[in-house]
């Protein structure tokens, strides 16, 4: 389970299984595709009843619009930048899609603990031949993805993301894209140990933590190779990064819509 607090609101993600960088790539791709489509679905209007039932909405999420994307698994894999054996990749991507559909998103009042809304992270249905997917994002995420609903979504440049060839590097890129704005003179400073915990969690022996710190520095180097600026310095005996967004990442934060995946 993951949890984050913002002002008086608590957000929780309940995932039966641990999610890897493939699941993250899939979710980021779906956010981008749904943002480009910008076609919110309302209950009973272009939204199959089976899809809405799988969303299992509670509270304020009931009846709210959902962002969606319709296409084949092959198209989705192409947008994800999948390479390798097509058959095994199809099996892997389908498994991650099912894993994301098992994630439950809950929003509650931090002070009272009262549930505000809850739904599955996403839901999907297929045609009889399993050649076409209709995928809907949960109402809470949809409000951020769809510019027509006035939300704000910090976009991840999937072009740069796909050029990074390690799972840890991709996760770190997605994490930092959310924290580091594209303003050239602006830096975001963060301890390397804190980033390591964000990537790998706090559990593990001292030896495991040291290994993870090395892997975090390797992930940071992968971002530097893609044009990000990450400078190291010591502060109070701890290693700290001063980070600027890569010049090759599009300045997407000035727009509410996702960048087209073919653009760099």
C-alpha positions in Angstrom: 0.0 0.0 0.0 1.2 3.5 -0.8 0.0 6.7 0.9 0.5 10.4 0.4 -1.0 13.4 2.1 -1.8 16.8 0.6 -3.3 19.6 2.8 -6.3 17.9 4.4 -6.6 15.0 1.9 -5.1 11.6 2.1 -4.5 9.4 -1.0 -4.0 5.7 -0.7 -3.1 3.0 -3.4 -3.9 -0.6 -2.5 -2.0 -3.0 -4.8 -2.3 -6.8 -4.2 1.1 -7.2 -6.0 4.2 -5.0 -6.2 4.3 -3.1 -9.5 7.4 -2.8 -11.6 8.7 -0.3 -14.2 6.7 -2.1 -16.9 3.5 -1.3 -15.1 4.6 2.3 -14.6 5.4 2.6 -18.3 2.0 1.2 -19.2 0.2 3.6 -16.8 2.2 6.7 -18.0 1.4 5.7 -21.6 -2.3 5.4 -20.9 -2.3 8.8 -19.2 -0.7 10.3 -22.3 -3.0 8.6 -24.7 -6.1 9.4 -22.7 -5.0 13.0 -22.4 -4.5 13.3 -26.2 -7.9 11.8 -26.8 -9.5 14.2 -24.3 -12.8 12.5 -24.6 -14.4 12.0 -21.1 -16.9 9.2 -20.9 -20.0 9.6 -18.8 -22.0 6.8 -17.3 -24.4 5.4 -19.9 -22.8 7.5 -22.6 -20.2 5.7 -24.7 -19.1 3.8 -21.6 -20.1 0.1 -21.5 -21.9 -1.0 -18.4 -19.3 -3.8 -17.8 -16.5 -1.2 -17.8 -18.3 0.9 -15.2 -19.0 -2.1 -13.0 -15.3 -3.0 -13.0 -14.4 0.5 -11.9 -16.3 -0.2 -8.6 -16.8 3.5 -7.7 -17.7 4.7 -4.3 -18.6 8.1 -2.9 -17.9 11.2 -5.0 -16.4 9.0 -7.8 -19.8 7.6 -8.7 -21.1 9.2 -11.8 -18.0 11.3 -12.6 -16.4 11.3 -16.0 -13.5 9.0 -16.8 -10.7 9.4 -19.3 -10.4 6.6 -21.8 -8.5 5.1 -24.7 -9.5 2.6 -27.3 -7.1 0.5 -29.4 -5.4 -2.8 -29.8 -2.8 -4.3 -27.5 -0.3 -4.1 -30.4 -0.9 -0.3 -30.6 -0.5 0.1 -26.8 2.8 -1.9 -26.9 4.1 0.3 -29.7 3.4 3.5 -27.8 5.1 1.9 -24.7 8.2 1.4 -26.9 8.2 -2.4 -26.3 11.0 -4.4 -27.9 12.0 -8.0 -27.9 9.9 -11.1 -28.5 6.4 -10.0 -29.4 4.6 -13.0 -27.9 6.3 -12.8 -24.5 5.9 -9.0 -24.5 2.2 -9.3 -25.2 1.9 -11.7 -22.2 3.9 -9.4 -20.0 1.9 -6.2 -20.9 -1.4 -8.0 -20.5 -0.4 -9.2 -17.1 0.6 -5.7 -16.0 -2.7 -4.3 -17.3 -4.5 -6.8 -15.2 -2.3 -5.9 -12.2 -3.1 -2.2 -12.6 -6.8 -3.0 -12.8 -6.4 -4.6 -9.3 -5.1 -1.4 -7.8 -7.6 0.5 -5.6 -7.4 4.2 -5.2 -8.9 5.8 -2.1 -9.2 9.5 -1.2 -10.2 10.4 2.3 -10.4 13.4 4.7 -7.2 13.5 6.6 -8.7 15.0 9.7 -11.8 12.7 10.1 -10.7 9.7 8.1 -14.0 9.8 6.2 -13.9 8.3 2.7 -14.3 10.9 0.0 -14.1 8.7 -3.1 -12.7 5.3 -4.2 -12.3 3.4 -7.4 -10.1 1.0 -9.2 -7.1 2.7 -10.8 -8.3 1.6 -14.2 -10.7 -0.8 -15.8 -10.8 -2.4 -19.2 -13.0 -4.5 -21.5 -12.2 -6.3 -24.7 -14.2 -7.4 -27.8 -15.0 -11.0 -28.4 -11.9 -11.6 -30.5 -9.6 -9.8 -27.9 -8.4 -7.5 -30.7 -9.7 -4.3 -29.3 -9.3 -2.8 -25.8 -11.4 0.0 -24.2 -9.5 1.2 -21.1 -10.8 3.8 -18.6 -8.8 5.6 -15.9 -10.4 6.2 -12.5 -12.4 9.4 -12.1 -9.8 10.9 -9.7 -6.9 10.4 -12.1 -9.1 11.4 -15.1 -9.7 14.9 -13.5 -5.9 15.4 -13.7 -5.4 14.0 -17.2 -8.2 15.6 -19.1 -7.7 19.3 -19.9 -11.4 19.6 -20.6 -12.0 19.0 -16.8 -9.6 21.7 -15.9 -7.1 19.4 -14.2 -3.3 19.7 -14.1 -1.2 16.7 -14.8 2.6 16.9 -14.6 3.6 15.1 -17.8 6.5 12.7 -18.2 8.3 12.9 -21.6 7.8 9.3 -22.8 10.3 9.8 -25.6 13.1 10.5 -23.0 11.6 7.9 -20.7 11.9 5.1 -23.3 15.5 6.0 -24.1 16.5 5.1 -20.6 17.4 1.4 -20.6 17.1 0.5 -16.9 14.0 0.1 -14.8 15.4 2.2 -11.9 16.4 4.9 -14.3 12.9 5.1 -15.7 11.2 5.2 -12.3 13.6 7.9 -11.2 12.8 9.9 -14.4 9.1 9.7 -13.7 9.6 10.7 -10.1 11.8 13.7 -10.9 9.5 14.8 -13.8 6.9 15.3 -11.1 9.2 17.4 -8.9 11.5 19.3 -11.2 10.0 22.1 -13.3 11.4 22.9 -16.7 12.6 26.4 -15.8 16.2 26.5 -16.7 17.5 28.3 -13.6 15.5 26.3 -11.1 17.1 23.4 -9.2 15.5 20.8 -7.0 17.7 19.6 -4.2 17.2 16.1 -2.6 19.3 13.7 -0.6 20.5 10.6 -2.5 19.3 8.4 0.5 15.8 9.9 0.2 15.7 9.1 -3.5 16.9 5.6 -2.8 14.0 5.1 -0.4 11.6 6.4 -3.0 12.9 3.9 -5.5 13.4 0.9 -3.3 11.7 1.4 0.0 13.1 1.5 3.5 13.2 -2.2 4.3 16.4 -4.2 4.0 19.8 -4.7 5.6 22.6 -2.1 5.8 24.3 -3.9 2.9 21.2 -3.9 0.8 20.7 -0.2 1.5 24.3 0.5 0.4 23.7 -1.5 -2.8 20.5 0.5 -3.5 22.4 3.8 -3.0 24.8 2.6 -5.8 21.9 1.7 -8.0 20.3 5.1 -7.4 23.5 6.8 -8.5 23.5 4.6 -11.6 19.9 5.6 -12.3 20.8 9.3 -11.9 23.7 8.8 -14.4 21.2 7.4 -16.9 19.2 10.6 -16.7 22.4 12.7 -17.1 23.0 10.7 -20.3 19.6 12.0 -21.5 20.4 15.6 -20.9 19.4 16.1 -17.3 21.7 18.1 -15.0 22.4 16.3 -11.7 25.2 17.8 -9.6 26.5 16.1 -6.4 27.5 17.9 -3.3 27.8 17.1 0.4 25.6 18.7 3.1 25.9 17.8 6.8 27.7 14.6 5.9 25.1 13.4 3.4 25.3 13.3 -0.4 22.8 15.6 -2.1 21.7 16.1 -5.7 20.9 19.4 -7.3 18.7 18.6 -10.2 17.5 20.4 -13.3 15.1 19.0 -15.9 16.7 17.8 -19.2 16.9 20.2 -22.0 15.7 17.5 -24.3 12.4 17.0 -22.4 9.6 19.1 -24.0 8.3 22.0 -22.0 5.0 20.3 -21.5 4.2 21.9 -18.1 2.9 25.0 -19.9 0.1 22.9 -21.5 -2.6 20.8 -20.0 -2.4 18.2 -22.7 0.0 15.4 -23.0 2.8 15.6 -25.6 2.5 13.5 -28.7 4.6 10.4 -28.2 6.4 10.8 -31.5 7.7 14.2 -30.6 11.0 14.7 -28.7 
